[in-house]
Amino acid sequence: MERLSLDAFTKYTFLSGLACAPEDGTPAFLCAKADTEVNGYLRDLWVLKDRDKPLRLTGDGKTGAFLWDSADTLLFTSSRSEEGKKKREAGEERTDFYRISLHGGEAEEAFSVPLSVTPLEKVREGVYLLQADWDMHYSKAYTLSGKAKEALLAEKKEEEDYHVLDELPFYFNGQGFINKRRTALFLYHENSGSLTRITPETFAAGSARLDESREKILYTGESYATKRKNKQGIFVYDIAAGKSHSLLPARTYEIYDAFWQGEQILFLGTDQKRYGSNENAQFYQLNPETGAVSLFAPFEDAVGSSVGSDCRLGDGSSWKMADGQLYFIATIHNASHIYCLDESGVLTPVLEREGSVDCLDIWNGQLYFVGMQDMKLQELYTCSLRRKELVPLTGFNRGILENVYVSMPEKLSFVNDGVDLDGWVLKPRDFDPKKSYPGILDIHGGPKTVYGEVFYHEMQFWANEGYFVFFCNPRGGDGRGNEFADLRGKYGSIDYDDIMTFCDEVQTKYPQLDKKRLAVTGGSYGGFMTNWIIGHTDRFAAAASQRSIANWIGFGFTSDIGDDFAKDQMGLGKKGNVWNSMEKLWLHSPLQYLDRCTTPTLFIHSDEDYRCPLSEGYQMYAALQQLGVETRMCVFRGENHELSRSGKPLHRIRRLKEITAWFDSHL
């Protein structure tokens, strides 16, 4: 049995963007693979016309978003055009579209849009609904010509070295600085090359969907001048009339999506009144005539999948309306399942099994989804909504793990404080019950995510290197309803107790785990908990804190979500702020307790991480240096909060090398 190599993820295929052809249900999807030579990822478009025989349509690795343009034609974006590249280098915005047939042949240039856009839906022949990244200063360049356009592009070039801020949030993780930027909706008319704007200048659009007649567009979002409220409204745009009207004002709900449902509107949202910003969304019904809102289907669990893994790249739809019924992914305990919500409000499970469902589509009573099942890497699966027999349709990753040691997670359920909790243990390669081994505790992010029984590259690599690896789902996580996930004002208390109790349980059940050779690591919330742990116990011989939180006082002013998230998660209430709640914020800040730390600690951070900003890592590192505790910090330039999952391949390799070498040297 071979060892799993540190860079094995560069051989994995990542599937995303699943969409079935409206006419015959042919699944189309994107496949991405890492390329260490370009230090990036190559993405191509695939279809599955015949079962078990996926067909690659593009081969240059430059494919972007796509949609079905006809029964046998796909429309997609790509950066392959030299003219488009020159335009963008000159400061102009541009998105190039191509068409490709399922019957073979090269992709043909379709049209170019003078904005940075993503295709959403085809309205009718030659008319498309687009979502644009709209810069309120410079995106209007396409409407100008001659000297006026030249002057605006020259100004844009001159301003490249500056960020002028007058909004909040002013940056966002993975998007960079977003001051005076909005997500806008447009209609593009291919024959004339014209764009029709749907949303106002200051409007930040969310979801957008055509009605069955393809005459109206249902969309969500909010307008703001200087501070986003994250409370969206619901609107309808009449394509023929060229006008929008409001169905629900943008003041009460955080809305994830809205759907046409006969004479009513179904929307997924939360008013956050019971459990704050992490409250699970519910299914509401909106009467478009009266504006009345009613709870349609109470559902306390999380819609969408929050099962963590570092073996995905890209996304796709978590729900689909088909024949008046909404099919959606939900996180239940430690896995993501699929449910159906019918027109009467009845919820029915469609697929319940361990593993993850990452995106889905429905066509003619057949379910298709991309997922990680049976401890395997991503593949495309299908099953009949009646028979529910799961059938794998692809084998992109089939041979990669065949002769490699994969440690199967051994579930360890336990009770703490009267609460049933779940954890897992991965045994080291060539495990001998007569020997002792070092171990690594891995803590998930969120905190509102979960670990489950899916393949996790870093954990499997460490198991292959001779470590026990153990992980659990403490309170504050997802999959167990709102009350379980409610950690407001409790960070570092009940969750810390759950994790330490889990460690005790692991050591009791696995005496081969050397209690003097334990390490702890985690990212985001897991980084916060790692920082907290090293200030509250010396049971770990080494720690690696990643993209972490050190100080809630500063975090509220520097994180892209800090303004609302810090106040909410610290349980400050509507009237709480830094100035009247300083003691509470400091009480839950790991930085306060570092004078107790003796644990050698590595800090991993990215300079474009705007979720848990670089300054948080600097504070921890500098404090340990001043206190004389062995420490090291590795900062990744050009990376953001997603380094471990979608960072540049060479950076991901270096990150895992840093952490592993740190643990090896101390354990």
BELHUWO-V780833 format. One record per residue. SS is DSSP state (hx for helix, st for strand, lp for the rest). PHI is phi as a letter, one per 30 degrees, with the letter a starting at -180 (none if undefined). BURIAL is # if it has 16 or more other ideal C-beta (glycine too) atoms within 10 Angstrom, else .. Layout:
ss/phi/burial
SS/PHI/BURIAL
SS/PHI/BURIAL
//
This chain:
ss/phi/burial
lp/none/.
st/d/.
lp/d/.
lp/d/#
lp/d/.
lp/d/#
lp/c/#
hx/e/#
hx/d/#
hx/d/#
hx/c/.
lp/d/#
lp/c/#
st/c/#
st/c/#
st/a/#
st/i/#
st/e/#
st/a/#
st/c/#
lp/d/#
lp/d/.
lp/d/.
lp/b/.
lp/i/#
lp/e/#
st/d/#
st/b/#
st/a/#
st/c/#
st/b/#
st/b/#
st/b/#
st/d/#
st/b/.
lp/d/.
lp/d/.
lp/c/.
lp/h/.
st/a/.
st/b/#
st/c/#
st/b/#
st/b/#
st/c/#
st/b/#
st/b/#
st/b/#
st/d/.
st/c/.
lp/e/.
lp/i/.
st/b/.
st/d/#
st/c/.
st/d/.
lp/c/#
lp/b/#
lp/b/.
lp/c/.
lp/i/#
st/c/#
st/d/#
st/c/#
st/d/#
st/b/#
st/a/#
st/d/#
st/c/#
st/a/.
lp/d/.
lp/b/#
st/b/.
st/c/#
st/c/#
st/b/#
st/c/#
st/a/#
lp/c/.
lp/d/#
lp/d/#
hx/d/.
hx/d/.
hx/d/#
hx/d/.
hx/d/.
hx/d/#
hx/d/#
hx/d/.
lp/d/.
lp/j/.
lp/d/#
lp/c/#
lp/a/#
st/b/#
st/c/#
st/c/#
st/b/#
st/c/.
st/b/#
st/c/.
lp/d/#
lp/c/.
lp/j/.
lp/j/.
lp/d/.
lp/d/#
st/c/.
st/d/.
st/c/#
st/a/#
st/b/#
st/c/#
lp/d/#
lp/b/#
lp/d/#
st/b/#
st/b/.
st/d/#
st/c/#
st/a/.
st/c/#
st/d/#
st/a/.
lp/e/.
lp/i/.
st/b/#
st/b/#
st/c/#
st/b/#
st/c/#
st/c/#
st/d/#
st/c/#
st/c/#
lp/d/.
lp/c/.
lp/c/#
hx/d/#
hx/d/.
hx/e/#
hx/d/.
hx/d/.
lp/c/.
lp/a/.
hx/i/.
hx/d/.
hx/d/.
hx/d/.
hx/e/.
hx/d/.
hx/d/#
hx/d/#
hx/d/.
hx/d/.
hx/d/#
hx/d/.
hx/d/.
lp/c/.
lp/e/.
lp/d/.
lp/b/.
lp/b/.
lp/c/.
lp/c/.
lp/b/.
lp/b/#
st/b/.
lp/d/#
lp/c/#
st/b/#
st/b/#
lp/e/#
lp/i/.
lp/c/.
st/i/.
st/d/.
lp/c/#
lp/e/#
lp/i/#
st/c/#
st/b/#
st/c/#
st/c/#
st/c/#
st/b/#
st/c/#
st/c/#
st/c/.
lp/d/.
lp/d/.
lp/c/.
lp/i/.
st/c/.
st/c/#
st/c/.
st/d/.
lp/c/#
lp/c/#
lp/d/.
lp/e/.
lp/c/.
st/d/#
st/c/#
st/d/#
st/c/#
st/d/#
st/a/#
st/b/#
st/d/#
lp/d/.
lp/d/.
lp/d/.
lp/i/.
lp/c/.
st/b/#
st/b/#
st/c/#
st/b/#
st/b/#
st/k/#
st/b/#
st/c/.
lp/a/#
lp/c/.
lp/b/.
st/b/.
lp/d/#
lp/c/.
lp/h/#
lp/b/#
st/c/#
st/c/#
st/b/#
st/b/#
st/b/#
st/c/#
st/d/.
lp/d/#
lp/d/.
lp/d/.
lp/i/.
st/b/.
st/c/#
st/b/.
st/d/.
st/c/#
st/b/#
st/d/.
st/d/#
st/b/.
st/c/#
st/c/#
st/d/#
st/c/#
st/d/#
st/a/#
st/b/#
st/b/#
st/d/#
st/b/#
lp/i/.
lp/d/.
st/c/#
st/c/#
st/c/#
st/b/#
st/c/#
st/a/#
st/b/#
lp/c/.
lp/h/#
lp/d/.
lp/c/.
lp/b/#
hx/i/#
hx/d/#
hx/c/#
lp/d/#
lp/d/#
lp/d/#
st/c/#
st/c/#
st/c/#
st/c/#
st/c/#
st/d/.
lp/d/#
lp/d/.
lp/c/.
lp/i/.
lp/d/.
st/c/#
st/b/.
st/d/.
st/c/#
st/b/#
lp/e/.
lp/a/#
lp/d/.
lp/d/#
st/d/#
st/d/#
lp/j/#
lp/c/#
lp/b/#
st/d/#
lp/d/#
lp/a/#
lp/c/#
lp/b/#
lp/b/#
lp/a/#
lp/j/#
lp/b/.
lp/l/#
lp/d/#
lp/c/#
st/a/#
st/a/#
st/d/#
st/b/.
lp/h/.
lp/i/.
st/c/#
st/c/#
st/c/#
st/b/#
st/d/#
st/b/#
st/c/#
st/b/#
lp/h/.
lp/c/#
st/b/#
st/c/#
st/c/#
st/b/#
st/b/#
st/b/#
st/c/#
lp/d/.
lp/d/.
lp/c/.
lp/j/.
lp/d/.
st/c/#
st/b/.
st/d/.
st/c/#
st/b/#
lp/b/.
lp/a/.
lp/d/#
lp/j/#
st/b/#
st/c/#
st/c/#
st/a/#
st/b/#
st/a/#
st/b/#
st/b/#
lp/h/.
lp/i/.
st/c/.
st/c/#
st/b/#
st/a/#
st/c/#
st/a/#
st/c/#
lp/b/#
lp/h/.
lp/h/#
lp/c/#
lp/d/#
lp/e/#
st/b/#
st/c/#
st/b/#
st/b/#
st/a/#
st/d/.
lp/d/#
lp/c/.
lp/d/.
lp/i/.
lp/d/.
lp/d/#
st/b/.
st/d/#
lp/c/#
lp/b/#
lp/b/.
lp/e/#
lp/c/#
lp/e/.
lp/d/.
lp/d/#
lp/c/#
lp/e/.
lp/c/.
st/c/.
lp/d/#
lp/c/#
lp/d/#
lp/d/.
lp/d/#
st/c/.
st/d/.
st/b/#
st/c/.
st/a/#
st/b/.
st/b/#
lp/h/.
lp/i/.
st/c/.
st/d/.
st/b/#
st/b/#
st/b/#
st/b/#
st/b/#
st/c/#
lp/d/#
lp/d/#
lp/e/#
lp/h/.
lp/e/#
lp/b/.
lp/d/.
lp/c/.
lp/c/.
lp/c/.
st/b/#
st/d/#
st/b/#
st/b/#
st/d/#
st/c/#
st/c/#
lp/d/#
lp/d/#
lp/k/#
lp/d/#
lp/d/#
lp/b/#
st/b/#
lp/c/#
lp/b/#
lp/c/#
lp/b/#
lp/d/#
lp/b/#
hx/e/#
hx/d/#
hx/d/#
hx/d/#
hx/d/#
hx/d/#
hx/d/#
hx/d/#
lp/d/#
lp/j/#
lp/c/#
st/d/#
st/b/#
st/b/#
st/a/#
st/b/#
lp/c/#
lp/d/#
lp/e/#
lp/j/#
lp/d/#
lp/c/#
lp/i/#
lp/b/#
lp/j/.
hx/d/#
hx/d/.
hx/d/#
hx/d/#
lp/d/#
lp/c/#
lp/e/#
lp/i/#
lp/b/#
lp/e/#
lp/i/#
lp/c/.
hx/d/#
hx/d/#
hx/d/#
hx/d/.
hx/d/#
hx/d/#
hx/d/#
hx/d/#
hx/d/#
hx/e/#
hx/d/.
hx/d/#
hx/d/#
hx/d/#
hx/d/.
hx/d/.
lp/b/#
lp/d/.
lp/d/#
st/d/#
st/d/#
st/d/.
st/c/.
st/b/#
st/c/#
st/b/#
st/b/#
st/a/#
st/l/#
st/b/#
lp/i/#
hx/e/#
hx/d/#
hx/d/#
hx/e/#
hx/d/#
hx/d/#
hx/d/#
hx/d/#
hx/d/#
hx/d/#
lp/c/#
lp/b/.
lp/a/#
lp/c/.
lp/d/#
lp/c/#
lp/d/#
st/a/#
st/b/#
st/b/#
st/c/#
st/b/#
lp/h/#
lp/c/#
lp/c/#
lp/c/#
lp/b/#
hx/d/#
hx/d/#
hx/d/#
hx/e/#
hx/d/#
hx/c/.
hx/c/#
lp/d/#
lp/d/#
lp/c/#
hx/d/#
hx/e/#
hx/c/#
hx/d/#
hx/d/#
hx/d/#
hx/d/#
hx/d/#
lp/d/#
lp/i/#
lp/d/#
lp/i/.
lp/d/.
lp/c/.
lp/d/#
lp/a/.
lp/e/#
lp/d/.
lp/c/.
lp/b/#
hx/e/.
hx/d/.
hx/d/#
hx/d/#
hx/d/.
hx/e/#
lp/c/#
lp/c/#
hx/e/#
hx/e/#
hx/d/#
hx/c/#
hx/d/#
hx/d/.
hx/c/.
lp/d/#
lp/b/.
lp/d/#
st/e/#
st/b/#
st/c/#
st/c/#
st/c/#
st/a/#
st/c/#
lp/d/.
lp/c/#
lp/d/#
lp/c/#
lp/d/#
lp/c/#
lp/e/#
hx/e/#
hx/e/#
hx/d/#
hx/d/#
hx/e/.
hx/d/#
hx/d/#
hx/d/#
hx/d/.
hx/d/#
hx/d/#
hx/d/.
hx/d/.
hx/d/.
lp/i/.
lp/c/#
lp/e/.
st/a/#
st/a/#
st/b/#
st/b/#
st/c/.
st/c/#
lp/d/.
lp/i/.
lp/c/#
lp/b/#
lp/d/#
lp/c/#
hx/e/#
hx/d/#
hx/c/#
hx/b/#
lp/d/#
lp/e/#
hx/e/#
hx/d/.
hx/d/#
hx/d/#
hx/d/#
hx/d/#
hx/e/#
hx/d/#
hx/d/.
hx/e/#
hx/d/#
hx/d/#
hx/d/.
hx/d/#
hx/d/#
hx/e/.
hx/d/.
hx/c/#
lp/c/#
//
